[in-house]
Amino acid sequence: MTGEAFPIFSKVPYDEVAAKVVLSAKESALASAKALLVDALTETTSEFLKCFNIMDGRVELVPIPSSRRVRMRRGGDFMYELAKATQSRLTEVAPLLDIRVTKLLHVNKTIMDQSRLSEHERDLNLKGAFRADSNHQSTSYLLIVDDVITTGSTLREAYRALKERNMTVLGAVTACASQRRLLIR
C-alpha cells in the first residue's frame, strides 16, 4: 500500500465490549454477536460506497480468509459468512448495485495467532500469507472485508495479493478498529 491511497472504513471502536462481541461471534458462533457485526459491516460498507459515489455497477466483497484448520475448529468460514449476510442486507439498501461475495483470497502458508504479536511481528507473520485466485478474471470493484483492524497487517497483505493480480481494489471495510491506530468513520 506504500504510496497508494487505500481507504479503510470502520464503524465501531475496538474496546473491551467490542472484543467480547467479536470473540463471541467468532469462537462461540453466538447469533446475536454475529448480527451486531453484520450491522456494523453493512453500515460502514454503505458509508464507504456513498463516500466514493458508487451507486451502481458490480462490487465484490472479498472476505479475509481463514486457514482450513481454523475453519474446521469454528465449523465454518467466519468472514465469508459475515460478508454473505452483509451482502444480503446491502442488496436491500442499494438495489442498483450488483453486490457479490467472492472468495478471491486463499491462505498460502501457516499463520501464527496474531493476538500477542507486535505490528512488526504481524507484518512478518503475514508476509506472503495470501494468494489471489489466479482463475478469477474480475473487472469489478473489490472491497476487502474483515472484522477488526488493529495494525493493518492483514489488510496490507490482502491488498498486496489482489494487486499482484492487477485487480481493482477500492479499499477495505471492517466492523471494528483499534483506537490507537485509525480514525473511526
HELIX and SHEET records of a PDB file:
HELIX    1   1 GLU A   16  SER A   28  1                                  13    
HELIX    2   2 ALA A   31  CYS A   51  1                                  21    
HELIX    3   3 ARG A   68  ARG A   74  1                                   7    
HELIX    4   4 PHE A   78  VAL A   93  1                                  16    
HELIX    5   5 GLU A  119  LEU A  126  1                                   8    
HELIX    6   6 SER A  153  GLU A  164  1                                  12    
SHEET    1   A 5 ILE A   8  PRO A  13  0                                        
SHEET    2   A 5 VAL A 169  ALA A 177  1                                        
SHEET    3   A 5 TYR A 141  ILE A 149  1                                        
SHEET    4   A 5 GLY A  57  PRO A  63  1                                        
SHEET    5   A 5 LEU A  97  VAL A 101  1                                        
SHEET    1   B 2 LEU A 105  VAL A 107  0                                        
SHEET    2   B 2 PHE A 130  ALA A 132 -1                                        
END                                                                             
